[in-house]
Amino acid sequence: MMAQTGYGEIKRVYVDDAPRGLGAGRQIVAYIERAAAAAVMDCLPLETGIRQSEALDLHRSCGYAEIGAFGDYKPDPVSVFMEKRL
């Protein structure tokens, strides 16, 4: 495995109502993952809210798993921290 040389974090993924359910969110996440891998990142973390069910479903369906707080984040009962190994 290559050493991690960069840091990235998914901050926001928005899909308008009209194209929801057509795979647009998965395509956006896949594009971000390819860019992160090209930058020699071995994992991609994110933080989202517990009430963001669409975001949670999207990221889980893309292979993201829950982790503890990372970076400058502190544990927060209304936050969900996730990452995917690339």
N, C-alpha and C positions, 0 to 999 in steps of 0.2 A: 504494500500500500504506500502511496506517495504521502509525504508529510503535508500537513495542511499549511498553506501559505497565505490564505485569505480568509476573511470572515464575511459571512452574509447572513441575513435574516429576512424572512418573508414578513413584511409589515402589513400589507393590505392586498387582498384580492377581491375585486368587485366585479360582478356580472349583472348587467341590467336584467330586469324581469323577463323581457321577450326571449332572449336566447338561453335562459336557464333550462337545464335538463337536456341540453344538446351537446354537452361536453366542452363548452367554452372554458369553464373554470379549470378543468383538468388540462386543457391545452395551455392555459396561462401558467399553471404550476409546472407542467413539464418543460416549458420554455425557461422558466426561472431555474429549474434543476439543471438543465443542460448548461446554462450560463455559469452556474455555480461550479459544476464539475469541470468546465473549461478553465475556470479560475483556480483549479486544484483545491477545491474545498471538499472535505470528506463527509461533512454533514451540513444540514440546513435546518436551523431551528426557527420556531415561530411562537408567538404568544397571541391568544385570542380570548374572547370572553366566554363565560359559561353559558350565556344566553345567545351566542352566535351559532345556532344549530346548523345553519347552512354551511358555515365555515368549518365547523367541527366535522360534519359529514363529508365535505369535500376533502379535507386533509386526511382524514382516516381512510377514505377510499383511494387516496394516492399513496398510502403506505406510511403515513406519519404516525408516530406513537407518542404517548404522553411521557413527559420527563419532568424533573423538578425545575424550579426557577433557574435561569441561566443568565450569564452576563451581568448587567447592572440591575436586573429584575430582582425583586424580593418576592417570597411566597405571598400569594394573594388569593383569598377565597373566591374571587370573581374572575380569576384568570386561569386559563388552561395553557400549559407550556407543552410543546410538541417538537419533535425533530424527525428527520429522515436521514439515514446514512446513505451517502451517494456512492 
